[in-house]
Amino acid sequence: MTKLLQKHGNSVALVFDKTMMDALNISADTPLNVTIHGGSLVVTPANVGISSDELTERIARLRPRYKTMLENLAK
């Protein structure tokens, strides 16, 4: 895929279209790591886990199912 940089004020920007964002599973507010490796620009999502809200939701869903087992392990 060939992309062109677009003028953005005094800078230039690489625009990610929806297809690219979906393929990377990112959104406009996803933090990205940008590195240079050899002669290539490498862009990877910086999300290395799940959000605390998502973690809380998952725990709430699993707690009733595994309540007895978790209580036994805590003894």
N, C-alpha and C positions, 0 to 999 in steps of 0.2 A: 504494500500500500504506500503510495506516495502522498505526502501532505505538504502543504506550503505554510510558512509562517505568516501570520496576519499582523498588521500594524495595530498596536494597542497603546495609544498615547505616545510616549517617548520610547516604548519598548516594542517587542514583538512577542506574539503568543502562538503556541501550538494548540489548535482547537481539537478537542476530542469529541467526535460525534457520538450519538446515542449507541450506535452499533459497537464502537470501541469500548465505551463505558460499560455496556452490558457484558461484553466479553471479559472484561477485567473485574466485573462485579464491583464497580465503584460508582459514586455519585458526585455531585458538585462539591460536597463537603468532606469527601474522603481525603485524608492526608496522604501525600505521595512522597516516596523517596526518589530523588533524582540523582543519578550518579553517572560518571563518565567511565566507561570501561573500554580501553583501547581507543578506537575512534568512534565509539558508539555512545549515544545517550540512552541510558537505561532508566525507565520509569516503572516503578512497582508500587502497589498499594502498601501503605505503612500500617494498615490494620493487622495487627498480629494476634488478635483475640476477638472477644465479643465485648460489647458495651456492658456497663454495669446494669443497665435496665434490662438488657436481654438475659444476662446471667440471673438476675432476680426472678425474671419470668420463668426461666427454665427450672430453677430450683423450686419455685412454687408449684410447677406442674409435676415435678418428680417426687416431691416430699410425700404426698399422700400415698403414692404407690409403694414407696420404699420405707415408709415410716417405721414399721416393725423391725425390719432388717437394720436400719440405722440405729434404733434404740438398743438392739441386741449388741451391735458393734460398740456402742458407747459404754457398755457395762464393763 
